[in-house]
Amino acid sequence: MAFQAPKGTYDVLPGTPFLAARDGLLEPARLAGYGYVETPAFEDTELFARGVGASTDVVTKEMYTFSDRGGRSLTLRPEGTAGVVRAVLEHGLHHGQLPVKVRYAGPMFRAERPQKGRFRQFQQSGVEAIGLTDPALDAEVVALAWEGYQALGLRHVRLLLTSLGDPTCRPAYREELAAYLAGLDLDEATRERARINPLRVLDDKRPELQALLADAPLIIDRLCADCKAHHEAVVAGLESLGVPFEPAPRLVRGLDYYMRTTFEFVHDGLGAQSALGGGGRYDGLSESIGGPPLPGIGWALGVERTLLALEAEGVTIPQDDRLQVFVVPLGSAAKAWAVATVGRLRAQGVAADLAYGDRGLKGAMKAADRSGARWAVVVGDRDLDAGVAQLKDLSNGEQTAVPLSDLLEKLA
């Protein structure tokens, strides 16, 4: 039996909009000065245990952890932020201009139950802005994600926004919420979740639990003066940028490092897996992994979920890897000319290929049609002697004779 991709993974094949979606999500960030970074696919396990949170489902249930030959515990990265902050600290980027603005894209790994839109190896596009607590920076970061979705043509994405407070106001709220939850008739698993992190219970989607939580206290109503002012400034910034949002006082992300600004993008056309991505502020993350106080905010957007949203809306996005010109040589002299001509076209930035295998005209033109190119250049040995090539528009079948001396300029 032939090998197959492992369960929960998939192959990215030619002709799909994967790259266009992944890179399109980051294009607004590139224009905003976010430089590209790439971190290892695996890190020291303790980086995620301390950075993401030892009590989170990600750390306790979902990480791919292994020991290398030296007995060191390593983990395939389940998310991107902890590794990016580690890289910023290790290379001293925080000693330069602040904020440190970076973007990244690549695979993440979680041992989850595979289903539509959820994989064990999945792709994220993300940004981080590290070094400042300016609420205007929060607004910029959130807006960049919104602009990425809009640039791809998505029109039914919704932005959910809240604040999770900070170490000044959250401890008292956490105690208040824990006391409220202790008075409810909760199942054992939910009660244990409430003991570890009571905020996580608020995000439970079960209708029966949401009914029990109808009168639960909300942290947005318990913010300290500084957190309240910060949140109001973020809201004002988003309004000035024309980014629509919905207040989501029960929103809780699945990673412990979030504080203050927290947000999520959802799409109602995806069913149960409606979250496209999200992020928030993580001002204590650097300290938790042994670094100095270094505030930050960022997001990670799921490429697979974005592709599902594009499909749900019937949006087709351009693909950069499509051919523009396909050359069909008929004869040995024409073949030699075609090889050289395709090389010159590529050198001028034109995506070009040719019919290999010495096929006849019919077979070569089938190859041209399948290539997806807009133009076919048909040249036989007699055409070379006459100094002309046949240029065919594959979109409508129109064909014209073009002097060889003008061909490269015309195609370029």
C-alpha positions in Angstrom: 0.0 0.0 0.0 1.3 3.4 -0.9 2.2 5.9 1.9 -0.3 8.6 2.8 0.0 11.9 4.7 -0.3 11.3 8.5 -3.7 11.8 9.9 -4.5 15.4 10.7 -2.1 16.7 8.0 -2.4 17.6 4.3 -0.4 18.4 1.2 -0.3 21.8 -0.4 -0.5 21.2 -4.2 0.1 23.4 -7.2 -2.9 25.3 -8.5 -4.4 26.0 -5.0 -4.8 29.5 -3.5 -2.8 28.5 -0.4 0.2 30.8 -0.9 -2.0 33.7 -2.0 -4.1 33.4 1.2 -1.1 32.9 3.5 0.9 35.8 2.1 -2.1 38.0 1.4 -3.0 38.0 5.1 0.4 39.5 5.9 0.6 42.0 3.0 -0.8 44.9 5.1 1.7 44.2 7.8 4.6 44.2 5.3 3.4 47.6 4.1 3.4 48.8 7.7 7.1 48.0 8.3 6.8 44.5 9.9 9.9 42.6 9.0 9.9 38.9 8.3 11.1 36.4 10.9 11.3 32.6 11.0 11.8 30.6 14.1 12.6 26.8 14.5 9.8 24.4 14.2 10.7 23.0 17.6 11.8 24.7 20.8 12.8 23.8 24.4 9.6 22.4 26.0 9.9 24.7 28.9 9.5 27.7 26.7 5.9 26.7 26.0 5.2 25.4 29.5 6.2 28.7 31.0 5.2 31.0 28.1 1.9 29.6 27.0 0.8 28.4 30.5 1.3 25.0 32.2 -2.4 24.7 32.9 -3.6 25.4 29.3 -5.1 22.6 27.1 -2.3 23.4 24.6 0.4 22.4 27.1 -1.4 19.7 29.1 -3.0 17.8 26.2 -2.0 19.0 22.7 1.8 19.4 22.4 4.0 17.1 20.4 6.9 16.6 22.9 9.9 14.3 22.4 13.5 13.8 23.8 16.4 14.3 21.4 19.6 12.1 21.5 21.0 14.3 24.2 18.0 13.7 26.5 16.7 17.3 26.0 12.9 17.8 26.0 11.8 19.5 22.8 8.4 20.4 21.5 7.0 21.1 18.0 5.8 24.7 18.3 2.0 24.8 19.0 1.9 28.5 18.5 4.2 31.3 17.2 4.4 34.0 19.8 6.6 32.4 22.5 9.2 31.5 19.9 9.2 35.0 18.4 9.6 36.7 21.8 12.5 34.2 22.6 14.2 35.2 19.3 13.8 38.9 20.0 15.4 38.5 23.4 18.1 36.1 22.2 19.2 38.5 19.5 18.8 41.7 21.4 16.3 43.2 19.0 14.6 44.9 21.9 17.7 47.0 22.5 17.0 48.8 19.2 14.1 50.8 17.9 10.8 50.0 19.6 8.4 48.6 18.9 10.0 45.6 17.3 7.6 44.8 14.5 7.8 41.4 12.9 5.6 39.1 10.8 5.8 35.4 10.2 4.2 32.4 8.5 4.5 28.7 8.9 3.3 25.4 10.3 2.2 24.9 14.0 1.5 21.5 15.6 -1.2 20.4 18.1 -2.4 16.8 18.9 -6.0 17.6 18.4 -8.9 15.5 17.0 -8.8 16.3 13.2 -12.0 17.7 11.7 -12.9 20.2 9.0 -10.8 23.3 9.5 -8.8 21.7 12.4 -5.5 19.9 11.7 -2.6 18.5 13.7 -0.2 20.4 11.5 -1.8 23.7 10.6 -0.6 26.9 9.0 -0.7 30.4 10.6 0.2 33.9 9.4 1.1 36.1 12.3 2.5 39.5 13.5 4.0 40.7 16.8 4.7 44.3 17.9 6.9 44.2 20.9 8.2 46.8 23.3 5.4 49.3 23.9 2.1 49.5 25.7 0.7 52.3 23.4 -3.0 51.6 22.8 -2.6 53.2 19.3 -0.3 50.2 18.6 -3.0 47.8 19.7 -5.4 49.5 17.2 -2.8 49.2 14.4 -2.2 45.5 15.0 -5.9 44.7 15.1 -6.6 46.8 12.0 -3.8 45.0 10.0 -5.5 41.7 10.5 -8.9 43.2 9.4 -7.2 44.7 6.4 -5.7 41.4 5.5 -9.1 39.7 5.4 -10.6 42.6 3.4 -7.8 42.6 0.9 -8.5 38.9 0.2 -12.1 39.8 -0.6 -13.8 38.5 2.5 -16.8 40.6 3.5 -18.5 38.5 6.3 -15.7 38.5 8.9 -16.6 39.8 12.3 -14.2 41.2 14.9 -14.9 40.4 18.5 -13.1 42.7 21.0 -12.7 42.9 24.8 -10.1 43.5 27.6 -8.9 40.9 30.0 -7.5 43.4 32.5 -4.0 43.2 34.0 -2.3 42.0 37.2 -3.8 45.0 39.0 -7.5 44.2 38.5 -7.7 40.6 37.3 -6.8 38.8 40.6 -9.8 40.4 42.4 -12.1 39.6 39.5 -10.8 36.1 39.3 -11.7 35.5 43.0 -15.1 37.0 42.4 -15.8 34.8 39.4 -14.5 31.7 41.2 -16.9 32.4 44.1 -19.8 32.8 41.7 -18.9 29.5 39.8 -18.6 27.7 43.1 -22.3 28.3 43.7 -23.4 26.8 40.4 -24.3 23.1 39.7 -21.3 22.4 37.4 -20.2 19.0 36.1 -16.9 17.7 37.4 -14.8 18.6 34.3 -16.1 22.2 34.3 -15.5 22.5 38.0 -11.9 21.4 37.6 -11.5 23.9 34.7 -12.9 26.6 37.0 -10.4 25.7 39.7 -7.4 26.0 37.2 -8.6 29.1 35.4 -12.2 30.3 36.1 -12.1 32.8 33.1 -11.9 29.8 30.7 -15.4 28.7 31.8 -16.9 31.8 30.4 -15.9 30.8 26.9 -17.7 27.4 27.1 -20.1 27.3 24.1 -22.6 24.8 25.6 -26.0 26.5 25.7 -26.9 24.9 29.1 -23.8 26.3 30.7 -24.2 29.7 29.1 -27.7 29.8 30.7 -26.1 29.2 34.1 -23.6 32.0 33.4 -26.1 34.6 32.5 -25.5 36.7 35.6 -21.8 35.9 36.0 -19.6 39.0 36.7 -17.6 40.2 33.7 -14.1 41.6 33.8 -14.9 44.4 31.3 -17.0 45.8 34.2 -14.2 45.4 36.8 -11.3 47.0 34.9 -9.0 49.3 36.9 -8.7 52.9 35.8 -5.6 52.3 33.7 -7.0 49.2 31.9 -10.3 51.0 31.3 -8.5 54.0 29.8 -6.4 51.7 27.6 -9.4 49.9 26.3 -11.3 53.1 25.5 -8.2 54.4 23.6 -8.1 51.1 21.6 -11.8 51.4 20.7 -11.3 55.0 19.7 -8.3 54.0 17.5 -10.3 51.3 15.7 -13.1 53.7 15.1 -10.8 56.2 13.6 -9.4 53.5 11.3 -12.8 52.5 10.2 -12.6 49.0 11.6 -16.0 47.6 12.8 -16.0 45.5 15.9 -18.4 43.8 18.3 -17.9 44.0 22.1 -17.4 40.5 23.4 -17.2 40.6 27.2 -17.1 36.8 27.6 -14.3 36.3 25.1 -11.4 34.3 26.5 -8.5 33.1 24.4 -7.0 29.7 25.0 -3.5 30.9 26.0 -2.7 32.2 29.5 -0.4 35.1 28.5 -3.2 37.3 27.2 -4.1 40.5 29.1 -5.8 43.8 28.3 -6.6 44.0 24.6 -8.0 40.6 23.4 -9.7 39.9 20.1 -10.9 37.2 17.8 -12.1 37.1 14.1 -15.0 34.8 13.3 -16.9 33.8 10.2 -20.5 32.6 10.4 -20.2 30.5 7.3 -17.9 27.9 8.9 -20.3 26.2 11.3 -18.9 25.1 14.6 -15.3 26.0 13.7 -16.1 29.7 13.2 -12.9 31.2 14.6 -10.5 32.4 11.8 -7.8 33.6 14.2 -7.2 36.2 16.9 -4.7 37.5 19.3 -4.1 40.1 22.1 -1.7 41.8 24.4 0.9 39.7 26.3 2.7 42.1 28.5 4.0 39.5 31.0 5.2 36.9 28.5 8.8 38.1 28.4 9.2 37.9 32.1 7.7 34.4 32.3 10.4 33.0 30.0 13.3 34.8 31.8 13.5 38.1 30.0 13.1 41.7 31.1 9.7 43.4 31.2 8.8 43.7 27.5 5.2 44.3 26.6 3.8 43.1 23.3 0.7 42.5 21.2 0.1 40.3 18.2 -2.2 37.9 16.3 -2.2 34.6 14.5 -4.6 33.9 11.7 -5.4 30.3 10.5 -4.7 29.8 6.8 -7.0 26.8 6.5 -9.9 28.6 8.1 -9.3 31.5 5.8 -9.5 29.3 2.8 -12.8 27.8 4.1 -14.1 31.3 4.5 -13.1 32.2 0.9 -14.9 29.1 -0.3 -18.0 29.9 1.8 -18.2 33.4 0.2 -17.4 32.1 -3.3 -14.3 34.4 -3.4 -11.5 33.5 -5.9 -8.1 35.0 -5.3 -5.3 35.4 -7.9 -2.5 32.9 -7.7 1.0 34.2 -8.2 2.4 30.9 -9.5 0.4 30.7 -12.7 2.2 30.6 -16.0 1.9 33.5 -18.4 3.5 32.0 -21.6 3.7 28.5 -22.8 6.0 27.8 -25.8 5.1 25.0 -28.3 8.1 24.0 -30.4 7.6 21.8 -33.5 10.9 20.5 -34.7 14.5 20.2 -33.4 15.6 23.6 -34.4 12.4 25.1 -32.9 13.1 23.2 -29.7 16.5 24.7 -29.3 15.1 28.1 -30.0 12.2 27.5 -27.4 14.6 26.5 -24.7 16.7 29.7 -25.1 13.5 31.9 -25.5 11.9 30.6 -22.3 15.1 31.3 -20.5 15.1 34.9 -21.7 11.4 35.4 -20.8 12.1 34.1 -17.3 15.0 36.5 -17.0 12.6 39.4 -17.8 10.2 38.3 -15.0 7.7 36.4 -17.3 6.5 33.1 -16.0 7.1 30.8 -18.9 7.4 27.1 -19.8 7.5 24.9 -22.9 6.2 21.6 -24.2 8.8 19.0 -23.5 8.8 15.4 -24.9 8.7 16.2 -28.6 4.9 15.9 -28.8 3.0 16.7 -31.9 0.9 19.9 -32.3 -2.3 18.4 -30.9 -0.6 17.0 -27.8 1.5 20.1 -27.2 -1.6 22.4 -27.5 -3.4 20.2 -24.9 -0.4 20.8 -22.6 -0.6 24.5 -23.3 -4.3 24.6 -22.3 -3.6 22.6 -19.1 -0.8 24.9 -18.1 -3.1 27.7 -17.3 -1.0 30.2 -19.3 -2.7 33.1 -21.0 -0.5 32.9 -24.2 0.9 30.1 -26.3 3.8 30.7 -28.7 3.8 28.1 -31.5 7.0 27.9 -33.5 8.1 25.3 -36.1 11.3 25.0 -38.0 9.8 26.7 -41.0 8.6 29.5 -38.8 12.2 30.1 -37.7 13.3 30.3 -41.3 10.5 32.8 -42.0 11.4 34.8 -38.8 7.9 34.6 -37.3 6.0 32.9 -34.4 2.3 32.2 -34.0 1.0 34.0 -30.8 -2.2 32.4 -29.6 -4.5 34.0 -26.9 -5.6 30.9 -25.0 -8.5 32.7 -23.4 -10.3 33.2 -26.7 -8.4 31.3 -29.3 -7.3 34.3 -31.4 -3.9 33.8 -33.1 -1.6 36.3 -34.8 1.8 36.1 -36.5 4.5 38.1 -34.7 8.1 38.7 -36.0 10.6 36.9 -33.8 12.5 40.1 -33.4 9.4 41.7 -31.7 8.3 38.6 -29.7 10.2 39.1 -26.4 9.3 42.8 -26.1 5.6 42.1 -26.9 5.3 39.3 -24.3 7.3 41.2 -21.6 
